[in-house]
Amino acid sequence: MDTKKVDRAWGASLIAVGFSAAILAAARLTGAPLPDGAVRALGALDLLALPVLAFTSVRKARGGNR
């Protein structure tokens, strides 16, 4: 993967994890109940985004294209 693709994948996965965490935290702090389907969808989004975030973080730390 070239550096530009790694940067885009890293950014997209970071946004996805941040979005789901912010929604879940805001719902918890305000006491607003989220439907079960929404919580599961956000959990699935996290499960998809976290391995991508880990892989691209290692790629970025190692120095890109190897």
mmJSON file of the N, C-alpha and C atoms, coordinates in Angstrom:
{"data_MODEL":{"atom_site":{
"group_PDB":["ATOM","ATOM","ATOM","ATOM","ATOM","ATOM","ATOM","ATOM","ATOM","ATOM","ATOM","ATOM","ATOM","ATOM","ATOM","ATOM","ATOM","ATOM","ATOM","ATOM","ATOM","ATOM","ATOM","ATOM","ATOM","ATOM","ATOM","ATOM","ATOM","ATOM","ATOM","ATOM","ATOM","ATOM","ATOM","ATOM","ATOM","ATOM","ATOM","ATOM","ATOM","ATOM","ATOM","ATOM","ATOM","ATOM","ATOM","ATOM","ATOM","ATOM","ATOM","ATOM","ATOM","ATOM","ATOM","ATOM","ATOM","ATOM","ATOM","ATOM","ATOM","ATOM","ATOM","ATOM","ATOM","ATOM","ATOM","ATOM","ATOM","ATOM","ATOM","ATOM","ATOM","ATOM","ATOM","ATOM","ATOM","ATOM","ATOM","ATOM","ATOM","ATOM","ATOM","ATOM","ATOM","ATOM","ATOM","ATOM","ATOM","ATOM","ATOM","ATOM","ATOM","ATOM","ATOM","ATOM","ATOM","ATOM","ATOM","ATOM","ATOM","ATOM","ATOM","ATOM","ATOM","ATOM","ATOM","ATOM","ATOM","ATOM","ATOM","ATOM","ATOM","ATOM","ATOM","ATOM","ATOM","ATOM","ATOM","ATOM","ATOM","ATOM","ATOM","ATOM","ATOM","ATOM","ATOM","ATOM","ATOM","ATOM","ATOM","ATOM","ATOM","ATOM","ATOM","ATOM","ATOM","ATOM","ATOM","ATOM","ATOM","ATOM","ATOM","ATOM","ATOM","ATOM","ATOM","ATOM","ATOM","ATOM","ATOM","ATOM","ATOM","ATOM","ATOM","ATOM","ATOM","ATOM","ATOM","ATOM","ATOM","ATOM","ATOM","ATOM","ATOM","ATOM","ATOM","ATOM","ATOM","ATOM","ATOM","ATOM","ATOM","ATOM","ATOM","ATOM","ATOM","ATOM","ATOM","ATOM","ATOM","ATOM","ATOM","ATOM","ATOM","ATOM","ATOM","ATOM","ATOM","ATOM","ATOM","ATOM","ATOM","ATOM","ATOM","ATOM","ATOM","ATOM"],
"id":[1,2,3,4,5,6,7,8,9,10,11,12,13,14,15,16,17,18,19,20,21,22,23,24,25,26,27,28,29,30,31,32,33,34,35,36,37,38,39,40,41,42,43,44,45,46,47,48,49,50,51,52,53,54,55,56,57,58,59,60,61,62,63,64,65,66,67,68,69,70,71,72,73,74,75,76,77,78,79,80,81,82,83,84,85,86,87,88,89,90,91,92,93,94,95,96,97,98,99,100,101,102,103,104,105,106,107,108,109,110,111,112,113,114,115,116,117,118,119,120,121,122,123,124,125,126,127,128,129,130,131,132,133,134,135,136,137,138,139,140,141,142,143,144,145,146,147,148,149,150,151,152,153,154,155,156,157,158,159,160,161,162,163,164,165,166,167,168,169,170,171,172,173,174,175,176,177,178,179,180,181,182,183,184,185,186,187,188,189,190,191,192,193,194,195,196,197,198],
"type_symbol":["N","C","C","N","C","C","N","C","C","N","C","C","N","C","C","N","C","C","N","C","C","N","C","C","N","C","C","N","C","C","N","C","C","N","C","C","N","C","C","N","C","C","N","C","C","N","C","C","N","C","C","N","C","C","N","C","C","N","C","C","N","C","C","N","C","C","N","C","C","N","C","C","N","C","C","N","C","C","N","C","C","N","C","C","N","C","C","N","C","C","N","C","C","N","C","C","N","C","C","N","C","C","N","C","C","N","C","C","N","C","C","N","C","C","N","C","C","N","C","C","N","C","C","N","C","C","N","C","C","N","C","C","N","C","C","N","C","C","N","C","C","N","C","C","N","C","C","N","C","C","N","C","C","N","C","C","N","C","C","N","C","C","N","C","C","N","C","C","N","C","C","N","C","C","N","C","C","N","C","C","N","C","C","N","C","C","N","C","C","N","C","C","N","C","C","N","C","C"],
"label_atom_id":["N","CA","C","N","CA","C","N","CA","C","N","CA","C","N","CA","C","N","CA","C","N","CA","C","N","CA","C","N","CA","C","N","CA","C","N","CA","C","N","CA","C","N","CA","C","N","CA","C","N","CA","C","N","CA","C","N","CA","C","N","CA","C","N","CA","C","N","CA","C","N","CA","C","N","CA","C","N","CA","C","N","CA","C","N","CA","C","N","CA","C","N","CA","C","N","CA","C","N","CA","C","N","CA","C","N","CA","C","N","CA","C","N","CA","C","N","CA","C","N","CA","C","N","CA","C","N","CA","C","N","CA","C","N","CA","C","N","CA","C","N","CA","C","N","CA","C","N","CA","C","N","CA","C","N","CA","C","N","CA","C","N","CA","C","N","CA","C","N","CA","C","N","CA","C","N","CA","C","N","CA","C","N","CA","C","N","CA","C","N","CA","C","N","CA","C","N","CA","C","N","CA","C","N","CA","C","N","CA","C","N","CA","C","N","CA","C","N","CA","C","N","CA","C","N","CA","C","N","CA","C"],
"label_alt_id":[null,null,null,null,null,null,null,null,null,null,null,null,null,null,null,null,null,null,null,null,null,null,null,null,null,null,null,null,null,null,null,null,null,null,null,null,null,null,null,null,null,null,null,null,null,null,null,null,null,null,null,null,null,null,null,null,null,null,null,null,null,null,null,null,null,null,null,null,null,null,null,null,null,null,null,null,null,null,null,null,null,null,null,null,null,null,null,null,null,null,null,null,null,null,null,null,null,null,null,null,null,null,null,null,null,null,null,null,null,null,null,null,null,null,null,null,null,null,null,null,null,null,null,null,null,null,null,null,null,null,null,null,null,null,null,null,null,null,null,null,null,null,null,null,null,null,null,null,null,null,null,null,null,null,null,null,null,null,null,null,null,null,null,null,null,null,null,null,null,null,null,null,null,null,null,null,null,null,null,null,null,null,null,null,null,null,null,null,null,null,null,null,null,null,null,null,null,null],
"label_comp_id":["MET","MET","MET","ASP","ASP","ASP","THR","THR","THR","LYS","LYS","LYS","LYS","LYS","LYS","VAL","VAL","VAL","ASP","ASP","ASP","ARG","ARG","ARG","ALA","ALA","ALA","TRP","TRP","TRP","GLY","GLY","GLY","ALA","ALA","ALA","SER","SER","SER","LEU","LEU","LEU","ILE","ILE","ILE","ALA","ALA","ALA","VAL","VAL","VAL","GLY","GLY","GLY","PHE","PHE","PHE","SER","SER","SER","ALA","ALA","ALA","ALA","ALA","ALA","ILE","ILE","ILE","LEU","LEU","LEU","ALA","ALA","ALA","ALA","ALA","ALA","ALA","ALA","ALA","ARG","ARG","ARG","LEU","LEU","LEU","THR","THR","THR","GLY","GLY","GLY","ALA","ALA","ALA","PRO","PRO","PRO","LEU","LEU","LEU","PRO","PRO","PRO","ASP","ASP","ASP","GLY","GLY","GLY","ALA","ALA","ALA","VAL","VAL","VAL","ARG","ARG","ARG","ALA","ALA","ALA","LEU","LEU","LEU","GLY","GLY","GLY","ALA","ALA","ALA","LEU","LEU","LEU","ASP","ASP","ASP","LEU","LEU","LEU","LEU","LEU","LEU","ALA","ALA","ALA","LEU","LEU","LEU","PRO","PRO","PRO","VAL","VAL","VAL","LEU","LEU","LEU","ALA","ALA","ALA","PHE","PHE","PHE","THR","THR","THR","SER","SER","SER","VAL","VAL","VAL","ARG","ARG","ARG","LYS","LYS","LYS","ALA","ALA","ALA","ARG","ARG","ARG","GLY","GLY","GLY","GLY","GLY","GLY","ASN","ASN","ASN","ARG","ARG","ARG"],
"label_asym_id":["A","A","A","A","A","A","A","A","A","A","A","A","A","A","A","A","A","A","A","A","A","A","A","A","A","A","A","A","A","A","A","A","A","A","A","A","A","A","A","A","A","A","A","A","A","A","A","A","A","A","A","A","A","A","A","A","A","A","A","A","A","A","A","A","A","A","A","A","A","A","A","A","A","A","A","A","A","A","A","A","A","A","A","A","A","A","A","A","A","A","A","A","A","A","A","A","A","A","A","A","A","A","A","A","A","A","A","A","A","A","A","A","A","A","A","A","A","A","A","A","A","A","A","A","A","A","A","A","A","A","A","A","A","A","A","A","A","A","A","A","A","A","A","A","A","A","A","A","A","A","A","A","A","A","A","A","A","A","A","A","A","A","A","A","A","A","A","A","A","A","A","A","A","A","A","A","A","A","A","A","A","A","A","A","A","A","A","A","A","A","A","A","A","A","A","A","A","A"],
"label_entity_id":["1","1","1","1","1","1","1","1","1","1","1","1","1","1","1","1","1","1","1","1","1","1","1","1","1","1","1","1","1","1","1","1","1","1","1","1","1","1","1","1","1","1","1","1","1","1","1","1","1","1","1","1","1","1","1","1","1","1","1","1","1","1","1","1","1","1","1","1","1","1","1","1","1","1","1","1","1","1","1","1","1","1","1","1","1","1","1","1","1","1","1","1","1","1","1","1","1","1","1","1","1","1","1","1","1","1","1","1","1","1","1","1","1","1","1","1","1","1","1","1","1","1","1","1","1","1","1","1","1","1","1","1","1","1","1","1","1","1","1","1","1","1","1","1","1","1","1","1","1","1","1","1","1","1","1","1","1","1","1","1","1","1","1","1","1","1","1","1","1","1","1","1","1","1","1","1","1","1","1","1","1","1","1","1","1","1","1","1","1","1","1","1","1","1","1","1","1","1"],
"label_seq_id":[1,1,1,2,2,2,3,3,3,4,4,4,5,5,5,6,6,6,7,7,7,8,8,8,9,9,9,10,10,10,11,11,11,12,12,12,13,13,13,14,14,14,15,15,15,16,16,16,17,17,17,18,18,18,19,19,19,20,20,20,21,21,21,22,22,22,23,23,23,24,24,24,25,25,25,26,26,26,27,27,27,28,28,28,29,29,29,30,30,30,31,31,31,32,32,32,33,33,33,34,34,34,35,35,35,36,36,36,37,37,37,38,38,38,39,39,39,40,40,40,41,41,41,42,42,42,43,43,43,44,44,44,45,45,45,46,46,46,47,47,47,48,48,48,49,49,49,50,50,50,51,51,51,52,52,52,53,53,53,54,54,54,55,55,55,56,56,56,57,57,57,58,58,58,59,59,59,60,60,60,61,61,61,62,62,62,63,63,63,64,64,64,65,65,65,66,66,66],
"pdbx_PDB_ins_code":[null,null,null,null,null,null,null,null,null,null,null,null,null,null,null,null,null,null,null,null,null,null,null,null,null,null,null,null,null,null,null,null,null,null,null,null,null,null,null,null,null,null,null,null,null,null,null,null,null,null,null,null,null,null,null,null,null,null,null,null,null,null,null,null,null,null,null,null,null,null,null,null,null,null,null,null,null,null,null,null,null,null,null,null,null,null,null,null,null,null,null,null,null,null,null,null,null,null,null,null,null,null,null,null,null,null,null,null,null,null,null,null,null,null,null,null,null,null,null,null,null,null,null,null,null,null,null,null,null,null,null,null,null,null,null,null,null,null,null,null,null,null,null,null,null,null,null,null,null,null,null,null,null,null,null,null,null,null,null,null,null,null,null,null,null,null,null,null,null,null,null,null,null,null,null,null,null,null,null,null,null,null,null,null,null,null,null,null,null,null,null,null,null,null,null,null,null,null],
"Cartn_x":[0.85,0.0,0.891,0.518,1.301,0.863,1.653,1.458,0.115,-0.328,-1.593,-2.78,-2.756,-3.837,-3.827,-2.645,-2.54,-3.076,-2.72,-3.2,-4.719,-5.282,-6.75,-7.454,-6.944,-7.553,-7.425,-6.261,-6.066,-7.038,-7.17,-8.08,-9.535,-9.941,-11.332,-11.644,-10.724,-10.977,-10.946,-10.088,-10.051,-11.345,-11.866,-13.143,-14.275,-14.272,-15.334,-15.327,-14.163,-14.065,-14.466,-14.011,-14.372,-15.853,-16.45,-17.884,-18.694,-18.395,-19.177,-18.957,-17.738,-17.477,-18.203,-18.212,-18.892,-20.402,-20.999,-22.435,-22.787,-22.029,-22.313,-22.08,-21.026,-20.752,-21.817,-22.225,-23.257,-24.582,-24.915,-26.163,-26.09,-24.92,-24.765,-24.812,-24.159,-24.116,-25.468,-26.214,-27.517,-28.618,-28.357,-29.377,-30.39,-30.133,-31.042,-30.833,-31.889,-31.719,-31.569,-30.607,-30.429,-31.104,-31.704,-32.275,-31.18,-31.574,-30.618,-29.933,-30.66,-30.083,-29.006,-29.204,-28.202,-26.925,-27.067,-25.895,-25.133,-25.858,-25.207,-24.535,-25.164,-24.564,-23.279,-23.299,-22.091,-20.999,-21.397,-20.432,-19.817,-20.639,-20.126,-19.188,-19.522,-18.646,-17.29,-17.312,-16.054,-15.262,-15.951,-15.267,-14.633,-15.209,-14.618,-13.485,-13.63,-12.659,-11.397,-11.502,-10.346,-9.201,-9.461,-8.322,-7.667,-8.476,-7.914,-7.058,-7.534,-6.778,-5.458,-5.491,-4.264,-3.274,-3.756,-2.878,-2.242,-3.039,-2.495,-1.608,-1.876,-0.995,0.38,0.424,1.711,2.43,1.693,2.295,2.893,2.158,2.648,3.871,3.872,4.986,6.256,6.079,7.223,7.827,7.073,7.63,7.017,5.815,5.117,5.271,5.753,5.724,6.894,6.589,7.629,7.172],
"Cartn_y":[-1.18,0.0,1.236,2.196,3.424,4.32,5.312,6.16,6.881,7.3,8.032,7.135,5.888,4.965,4.64,4.482,4.204,5.379,6.589,7.778,7.895,7.611,7.686,6.622,5.394,4.321,4.617,5.136,5.481,6.58,7.601,8.697,8.26,7.451,6.984,6.102,5.23,4.36,5.151,6.154,6.998,7.786,8.294,9.017,8.083,6.859,5.903,5.54,5.273,4.931,6.133,7.306,8.511,8.821,8.628,8.876,7.941,6.664,5.72,5.938,6.259,6.518,7.773,8.799,10.043,9.835,9.097,8.84,8.039,6.99,6.165,6.937,7.737,8.524,9.595,10.259,11.296,10.698,9.54,8.89,8.475,8.005,7.574,8.775,9.878,11.054,11.746,11.79,12.455,11.563,10.262,9.329,8.981,9.396,9.092,7.644,6.871,5.467,5.337,4.548,4.238,2.905,2.784,1.478,0.412,-0.815,-1.916,-2.049,-1.839,-1.94,-0.897,0.294,1.35,1.024,0.5,0.13,-0.992,-1.957,-3.063,-2.599,-1.667,-1.143,-0.372,0.422,1.145,0.182,-0.896,-1.909,-2.606,-2.897,-3.525,-2.579,-1.295,-0.298,-0.275,-0.35,-0.407,-1.669,-2.801,-4.055,-4.061,-3.331,-3.23,-2.218,-1.13,-0.039,-0.274,-0.962,-1.142,-1.947,-3.057,-3.747,-2.902,-2.144,-1.257,-0.183,0.36,1.377,0.8,-0.397,-1.016,-1.289,-1.853,-2.178,-0.93,0.098,1.307,2.079,1.984,2.631,1.989,0.664,-0.029,0.351,0.418,0.819,2.217,3.136,4.503,4.56,3.761,3.773,3.179,2.191,1.553,2.394,3.313,4.196,4.03,3.468,3.453,2.207,2.359,1.313,0.332,-0.856,-1.895,-3.175],
"Cartn_z":[0.0,0.0,0.0,-0.795,-0.78,0.375,0.64,1.812,1.794,0.631,0.542,0.928,0.475,0.822,2.308,2.874,4.304,5.111,4.703,5.412,5.342,4.179,4.033,4.865,4.83,5.621,7.108,7.529,8.931,9.365,8.544,8.874,8.921,7.959,7.93,9.135,9.491,10.638,11.946,12.022,13.219,13.368,12.276,12.31,12.709,12.17,12.487,13.97,14.514,15.936,16.792,16.426,17.176,17.125,15.954,15.796,16.68,16.627,17.423,18.919,19.311,20.73,21.204,20.363,20.744,20.875,19.956,20.022,21.273,21.533,22.71,24.011,24.072,25.28,25.502,24.426,24.556,25.016,24.486,24.907,26.372,26.781,28.172,29.133,28.742,29.622,29.735,28.644,28.678,29.208,29.264,29.743,28.674,27.438,26.335,25.912,25.922,25.532,24.012,23.606,22.19,21.9,20.739,20.383,20.307,20.571,20.573,19.217,18.15,16.809,16.566,17.109,16.944,17.702,18.901,19.701,19.006,18.475,17.767,16.484,15.769,14.542,14.85,15.908,16.299,16.769,17.43,17.833,16.628,15.624,14.407,13.666,13.66,13.041,13.743,15.062,15.818,15.497,15.417,15.129,13.744,12.813,11.482,11.442,12.172,12.086,12.929,14.034,14.915,14.297,13.604,12.962,11.868,11.142,10.111,10.763,11.859,12.581,13.101,13.644,14.156,13.022,11.931,10.803,10.216,9.992,9.384,10.356,11.653,12.628,12.624,12.506,12.432,11.143,10.043,8.766,8.849,9.472,9.61,10.523,11.594,12.525,11.904,11.052,10.414,9.304,8.816,7.787,6.425,6.367,5.087,4.273,3.062,2.057,2.238,2.768,2.935,2.325],
"occupancy":[1.0,1.0,1.0,1.0,1.0,1.0,1.0,1.0,1.0,1.0,1.0,1.0,1.0,1.0,1.0,1.0,1.0,1.0,1.0,1.0,1.0,1.0,1.0,1.0,1.0,1.0,1.0,1.0,1.0,1.0,1.0,1.0,1.0,1.0,1.0,1.0,1.0,1.0,1.0,1.0,1.0,1.0,1.0,1.0,1.0,1.0,1.0,1.0,1.0,1.0,1.0,1.0,1.0,1.0,1.0,1.0,1.0,1.0,1.0,1.0,1.0,1.0,1.0,1.0,1.0,1.0,1.0,1.0,1.0,1.0,1.0,1.0,1.0,1.0,1.0,1.0,1.0,1.0,1.0,1.0,1.0,1.0,1.0,1.0,1.0,1.0,1.0,1.0,1.0,1.0,1.0,1.0,1.0,1.0,1.0,1.0,1.0,1.0,1.0,1.0,1.0,1.0,1.0,1.0,1.0,1.0,1.0,1.0,1.0,1.0,1.0,1.0,1.0,1.0,1.0,1.0,1.0,1.0,1.0,1.0,1.0,1.0,1.0,1.0,1.0,1.0,1.0,1.0,1.0,1.0,1.0,1.0,1.0,1.0,1.0,1.0,1.0,1.0,1.0,1.0,1.0,1.0,1.0,1.0,1.0,1.0,1.0,1.0,1.0,1.0,1.0,1.0,1.0,1.0,1.0,1.0,1.0,1.0,1.0,1.0,1.0,1.0,1.0,1.0,1.0,1.0,1.0,1.0,1.0,1.0,1.0,1.0,1.0,1.0,1.0,1.0,1.0,1.0,1.0,1.0,1.0,1.0,1.0,1.0,1.0,1.0,1.0,1.0,1.0,1.0,1.0,1.0,1.0,1.0,1.0,1.0,1.0,1.0],
"B_iso_or_equiv":[0.0,0.0,0.0,0.0,0.0,0.0,0.0,0.0,0.0,0.0,0.0,0.0,0.0,0.0,0.0,0.0,0.0,0.0,0.0,0.0,0.0,0.0,0.0,0.0,0.0,0.0,0.0,0.0,0.0,0.0,0.0,0.0,0.0,0.0,0.0,0.0,0.0,0.0,0.0,0.0,0.0,0.0,0.0,0.0,0.0,0.0,0.0,0.0,0.0,0.0,0.0,0.0,0.0,0.0,0.0,0.0,0.0,0.0,0.0,0.0,0.0,0.0,0.0,0.0,0.0,0.0,0.0,0.0,0.0,0.0,0.0,0.0,0.0,0.0,0.0,0.0,0.0,0.0,0.0,0.0,0.0,0.0,0.0,0.0,0.0,0.0,0.0,0.0,0.0,0.0,0.0,0.0,0.0,0.0,0.0,0.0,0.0,0.0,0.0,0.0,0.0,0.0,0.0,0.0,0.0,0.0,0.0,0.0,0.0,0.0,0.0,0.0,0.0,0.0,0.0,0.0,0.0,0.0,0.0,0.0,0.0,0.0,0.0,0.0,0.0,0.0,0.0,0.0,0.0,0.0,0.0,0.0,0.0,0.0,0.0,0.0,0.0,0.0,0.0,0.0,0.0,0.0,0.0,0.0,0.0,0.0,0.0,0.0,0.0,0.0,0.0,0.0,0.0,0.0,0.0,0.0,0.0,0.0,0.0,0.0,0.0,0.0,0.0,0.0,0.0,0.0,0.0,0.0,0.0,0.0,0.0,0.0,0.0,0.0,0.0,0.0,0.0,0.0,0.0,0.0,0.0,0.0,0.0,0.0,0.0,0.0,0.0,0.0,0.0,0.0,0.0,0.0,0.0,0.0,0.0,0.0,0.0,0.0],
"pdbx_formal_charge":[null,null,null,null,null,null,null,null,null,null,null,null,null,null,null,null,null,null,null,null,null,null,null,null,null,null,null,null,null,null,null,null,null,null,null,null,null,null,null,null,null,null,null,null,null,null,null,null,null,null,null,null,null,null,null,null,null,null,null,null,null,null,null,null,null,null,null,null,null,null,null,null,null,null,null,null,null,null,null,null,null,null,null,null,null,null,null,null,null,null,null,null,null,null,null,null,null,null,null,null,null,null,null,null,null,null,null,null,null,null,null,null,null,null,null,null,null,null,null,null,null,null,null,null,null,null,null,null,null,null,null,null,null,null,null,null,null,null,null,null,null,null,null,null,null,null,null,null,null,null,null,null,null,null,null,null,null,null,null,null,null,null,null,null,null,null,null,null,null,null,null,null,null,null,null,null,null,null,null,null,null,null,null,null,null,null,null,null,null,null,null,null,null,null,null,null,null,null],
"auth_seq_id":[1,1,1,2,2,2,3,3,3,4,4,4,5,5,5,6,6,6,7,7,7,8,8,8,9,9,9,10,10,10,11,11,11,12,12,12,13,13,13,14,14,14,15,15,15,16,16,16,17,17,17,18,18,18,19,19,19,20,20,20,21,21,21,22,22,22,23,23,23,24,24,24,25,25,25,26,26,26,27,27,27,28,28,28,29,29,29,30,30,30,31,31,31,32,32,32,33,33,33,34,34,34,35,35,35,36,36,36,37,37,37,38,38,38,39,39,39,40,40,40,41,41,41,42,42,42,43,43,43,44,44,44,45,45,45,46,46,46,47,47,47,48,48,48,49,49,49,50,50,50,51,51,51,52,52,52,53,53,53,54,54,54,55,55,55,56,56,56,57,57,57,58,58,58,59,59,59,60,60,60,61,61,61,62,62,62,63,63,63,64,64,64,65,65,65,66,66,66],
"auth_comp_id":["MET","MET","MET","ASP","ASP","ASP","THR","THR","THR","LYS","LYS","LYS","LYS","LYS","LYS","VAL","VAL","VAL","ASP","ASP","ASP","ARG","ARG","ARG","ALA","ALA","ALA","TRP","TRP","TRP","GLY","GLY","GLY","ALA","ALA","ALA","SER","SER","SER","LEU","LEU","LEU","ILE","ILE","ILE","ALA","ALA","ALA","VAL","VAL","VAL","GLY","GLY","GLY","PHE","PHE","PHE","SER","SER","SER","ALA","ALA","ALA","ALA","ALA","ALA","ILE","ILE","ILE","LEU","LEU","LEU","ALA","ALA","ALA","ALA","ALA","ALA","ALA","ALA","ALA","ARG","ARG","ARG","LEU","LEU","LEU","THR","THR","THR","GLY","GLY","GLY","ALA","ALA","ALA","PRO","PRO","PRO","LEU","LEU","LEU","PRO","PRO","PRO","ASP","ASP","ASP","GLY","GLY","GLY","ALA","ALA","ALA","VAL","VAL","VAL","ARG","ARG","ARG","ALA","ALA","ALA","LEU","LEU","LEU","GLY","GLY","GLY","ALA","ALA","ALA","LEU","LEU","LEU","ASP","ASP","ASP","LEU","LEU","LEU","LEU","LEU","LEU","ALA","ALA","ALA","LEU","LEU","LEU","PRO","PRO","PRO","VAL","VAL","VAL","LEU","LEU","LEU","ALA","ALA","ALA","PHE","PHE","PHE","THR","THR","THR","SER","SER","SER","VAL","VAL","VAL","ARG","ARG","ARG","LYS","LYS","LYS","ALA","ALA","ALA","ARG","ARG","ARG","GLY","GLY","GLY","GLY","GLY","GLY","ASN","ASN","ASN","ARG","ARG","ARG"],
"auth_asym_id":["A","A","A","A","A","A","A","A","A","A","A","A","A","A","A","A","A","A","A","A","A","A","A","A","A","A","A","A","A","A","A","A","A","A","A","A","A","A","A","A","A","A","A","A","A","A","A","A","A","A","A","A","A","A","A","A","A","A","A","A","A","A","A","A","A","A","A","A","A","A","A","A","A","A","A","A","A","A","A","A","A","A","A","A","A","A","A","A","A","A","A","A","A","A","A","A","A","A","A","A","A","A","A","A","A","A","A","A","A","A","A","A","A","A","A","A","A","A","A","A","A","A","A","A","A","A","A","A","A","A","A","A","A","A","A","A","A","A","A","A","A","A","A","A","A","A","A","A","A","A","A","A","A","A","A","A","A","A","A","A","A","A","A","A","A","A","A","A","A","A","A","A","A","A","A","A","A","A","A","A","A","A","A","A","A","A","A","A","A","A","A","A","A","A","A","A","A","A"],
"auth_atom_id":["N","CA","C","N","CA","C","N","CA","C","N","CA","C","N","CA","C","N","CA","C","N","CA","C","N","CA","C","N","CA","C","N","CA","C","N","CA","C","N","CA","C","N","CA","C","N","CA","C","N","CA","C","N","CA","C","N","CA","C","N","CA","C","N","CA","C","N","CA","C","N","CA","C","N","CA","C","N","CA","C","N","CA","C","N","CA","C","N","CA","C","N","CA","C","N","CA","C","N","CA","C","N","CA","C","N","CA","C","N","CA","C","N","CA","C","N","CA","C","N","CA","C","N","CA","C","N","CA","C","N","CA","C","N","CA","C","N","CA","C","N","CA","C","N","CA","C","N","CA","C","N","CA","C","N","CA","C","N","CA","C","N","CA","C","N","CA","C","N","CA","C","N","CA","C","N","CA","C","N","CA","C","N","CA","C","N","CA","C","N","CA","C","N","CA","C","N","CA","C","N","CA","C","N","CA","C","N","CA","C","N","CA","C","N","CA","C","N","CA","C","N","CA","C","N","CA","C","N","CA","C"],
"pdbx_PDB_model_num":[1,1,1,1,1,1,1,1,1,1,1,1,1,1,1,1,1,1,1,1,1,1,1,1,1,1,1,1,1,1,1,1,1,1,1,1,1,1,1,1,1,1,1,1,1,1,1,1,1,1,1,1,1,1,1,1,1,1,1,1,1,1,1,1,1,1,1,1,1,1,1,1,1,1,1,1,1,1,1,1,1,1,1,1,1,1,1,1,1,1,1,1,1,1,1,1,1,1,1,1,1,1,1,1,1,1,1,1,1,1,1,1,1,1,1,1,1,1,1,1,1,1,1,1,1,1,1,1,1,1,1,1,1,1,1,1,1,1,1,1,1,1,1,1,1,1,1,1,1,1,1,1,1,1,1,1,1,1,1,1,1,1,1,1,1,1,1,1,1,1,1,1,1,1,1,1,1,1,1,1,1,1,1,1,1,1,1,1,1,1,1,1,1,1,1,1,1,1]
}}}
